Amino acid sequence: MKKFFLYPVILCLSICLTACGPGSAGGETSELEDSQNSVMTGGLQDSTEPSGQEPGAEAEPSASTEEASSSTAEPSSSTAELPSSSEPSSDTGETEESEFDALPRWTFDEIANAKVGDIVTFGTYEQDGNAENGAEPIEWFILDMEDGQATLLSVYLLDGHRYHPEEMDKITWEDCELRAWLNDDFLNAAFTEAEQEHIAVTNVINEDNPIYGTPGGNDTADKIWLLSLGELEKYFHISVEEGIERQKMVEEKLKSRTYSKYCYDQDHRIIAKPTAYAIQQGCEPLDVDADVAKFSNATGPYPGYYAPTIAEFEANRYADGCARWRLRSPGNRESQATIVSDNGYVSYNGTLLAWTLGVRPALTVTY
């Protein structure tokens, strides 16, 4: 009887030992578990946290997209990539995110550690043309840094505006409507009260037109302003003497596009794309294909004027999508204001006051 009683016990022990095996007994994982752990670990190692823009990163404006220019301004290369997430958003009312929302927000300490030529973000303004998703961070070139202050110029053309709402026989920066708009409507739309405290009131020198001697008017004290012809020479190294020679070529109805390329080669930042919003406000981006199709005839678009060739239009490919932007300096007479053309040409003659052109604000921030 004892012998028959032990057989079942021995048989059970044998089955248990076989089922457990040495791998399980030693705590080792199965082949399936190894595979699952490998996927999970690899996913964690490959994931990246969003990183801010390193100072000095080059941008390219979008017009935002643009190609902000075409209809939305291309985001600059300084845009930080955001990691994708499979988790649903907790905000059920969330609208589609703008590409500008991926831009890093710079603190004033970070601006203090930046350098001339870097691109920083400061303030917000409608740029992608979709007001429902809110305003987007504004990108700025650092033009100068000195004594705890940085001079900034927007990367993109942020709006379309007139120099003055009506044509005048005489107007200066001091009295123009665009100056009032920048230092009121734009200032309050783009910057919070806390941010405005870091915007310095700058003594703006309004020099005369260096070619025609047209009076620039009184100097002004502004928080927001437009660049002058003199500041183009200072920050973009564009020679007034070279401009004088090229202006003579224009007056003689000779080719002047070499001057545009000269300006661009001196500093590529001379050209700028409008944001999608600026295009909605009246900025007209350069469309080389459309120009070639429209003006590639033998007589030219305007009788009696120099007729550009297709090759000359093609030479503007580098500026495709860019638009004209206003300067504060007077033109060849007191009823006009100077501009930078879409291809970088600096017009010392200027344009009519009531034309809607791109607005590229400048300001000084304290850090």
C-alpha positions, 0 to 999 in steps of 0.5 A: 500500500505504501508503494502505490501511495508514493507513485502519484506524489512522484508523478506530480513532482515530475510534471511540476519540475518539467513545466517550470523549467530552469529558465523560469526558475531562474527568473529569466524572461521569455522570448516574447517578453524580451521582444516587448521590453526591447520595443519599449526601451528603444522607444524611450531612448529614441524620444526627444524633448522639445528643444529651444532654438540655439542662439545664432540659428538661421531663419527662413521669413516665413510672410509664416509660412510663407513661404509666408509670402505665397500665402503663409510665411515659411517658418524659419529654420530656427523653429524647434521641432515638437515631439508627436504624442499619441495621447489625446489633448485634455483641451477639448476646445483646442484649435489647430496649432500654428507652425509658429507655436513651435517657436521657442520663447526667449527670456530676457536672460537668453536675449542677453546671452545672444549675439548680433545676427541671432534670431530671437522671439519676443511678443506675439502678432497674428501671422498665419492668417487664422485668428481663431488659433491666436497670435503667433510669436514674432521672430526678430533679427538682433541688429545691435547689442550695447549697454544692456540693450538690443536693437531688433528688426522683424524677420518677416513683414508683419502687416500691410499699411500706408505711410499716410492715409492720403497723399500730401504735398509734405509729410515727415516721419514725425507726422505720418499715420504709420508712426502713430499706428506702430506706437499705439495699435501695433505696440498694444497688439503685439506686446503685453504690459510686462513686455512693453516695460522692456521696450526702450523709448529710442531717440530716432534720428530722421536724417535728410535723403542722402541723394536728394536732400529732402528734409527728414523732419524733426527727430522723434522718440519712439518705442517702435519705428521703421529703419531709415536709409542711414540705418540700412547703410549701418546695419546692412552695409549698403553704400549710399555712394553705390546707391547714387551711381545706381540711381543715375542708371535708373534716371537714364533708363538703364538696367538697375537690377544689378543694384538689387543684387548688390544690396542682396549680396551685401546682406541677405536680410535686406529682402523679407517675406510677408506673413499670411496675415500681411498678405491679407492686409495688402502686401503683394509678394513677388511672383516670378512665374507670374511676371514672366507670363505677364511681361515677357512681350517685346514692347514691355508692360509700360510704353516708353519705359525700359522693357525687362527681359525674361532673363531679368525676371528669372534673375529675381528667383532669389527673392520669389515670395518677398514683398516691398517694405517701407522705410521712414526716410523721405523720398526725392520729394516731401510727398514720398517715402523711401522703400526697399523693393521685393528684390532688395532694391533700395529706392531713394526716390520712394513711393506714394504715401497712400500705397499699402506696403509691408511693415517691418518694425524695429525696436530696442529691448532692454535686458 
